Amino acid sequence: QQNEGEFKMLAPRLQYEFNDDANSKLFVESFYREHATRSQNSSTQQQTDSDSTRLNLRLEQKHGAREDKWRLAVEQEQEQQRTRSLSSSPLVPLLVDEETREWSASYAGSQKINTAHQVKFGAELKQTSLNSNIDAELTEDRQALYLEENWKITEQHTITAGLRQEWLKRNGLVDYQENSLNPALAYRYQYDPAWSVQIGYSQSQRTPRTDDLLSTVTPSTSLDAGSLNNPDQGGNPNFKPEQIQAGESP
């Protein structure tokens, strides 16, 4: 078994502070990555080439007791895998070509009502599409709204309560819709300037990545294909979000 790999990455970052307002800042981040791997054994040769480009924009503003953060991100990833059988009867498919495109936008704000009361709120939008030469296109749309409030009852006692509403819709490889309302509640007791005790409860969902949903990602093609040592890398098109409930106590 022979394995070789190459990896390249470029990640410039720019920060700009507006002259007329020192409390307004703009951040620009870009990432470019190339990854190539080659492997060979007695029966097959395999080469995987992938590259991805990502651009992040973030604007932060602060005016008195109010803070606002705006984010925009765009990413594109291309991956191509070529497999060649060294036997007399080549196995198919010999080529797996995938392209993932994603964009997201979000807003997060916070407002201090007074010294003992603070409100946080925000919204998120995200769209992902995955194209493959071995499966149907998969598109995914996510939206979310959230609200959180913090009350400092006394110098020692603090209560936090929040709600998050999420919507999820998938089309193409699998059609699926889901919406959920997730609460969170926490209490903190600051019994010492350096020590505190917190208890809480939260509910959330973990949605699978698009690669997890693809029914066939990388078929194994060597002589021991499908065995425990060389399984197919498959997905689950009907994979639903995981419901997560968590409790916290000292």
Salt bridges, closest charged atoms under 4 A:
GLU4 OE1 - ARG38 NE 3.52
GLU6 OE2 - ARG38 NH2 3.51
GLU17 OE2 - LYS25 NZ 3.93
ASP21 OD2 - HIS63 ND1 3.89
GLU29 OE2 - ARG13 NE 2.97
ASP49 OD2 - ARG82 NH1 3.30
GLU60 OE2 - ARG58 NE 2.90
GLU67 OE2 - LYS62 NZ 3.88
ASP68 OD1 - ARG66 NE 3.09
GLU75 OE1 - ARG54 NH1 2.72
GLU77 OE2 - ARG33 NH2 3.28
GLU99 OE1 - ARG101 NH1 3.44
GLU102 OE2 - LYS126 NZ 3.86
GLU124 OE1 - ARG164 NH2 3.02
GLU140 OE2 - ARG142 NE 2.72
GLU140 OE1 - ARG170 NE 2.62
GLU149 OE1 - HIS117 NE2 2.70
GLU155 OE1 - LYS152 NZ 3.48
GLU166 OE2 - ARG164 NE 2.54
ASP211 OD2 - ARG209 NH2 3.49
GLU242 OE2 - ARG206 NH1 3.09
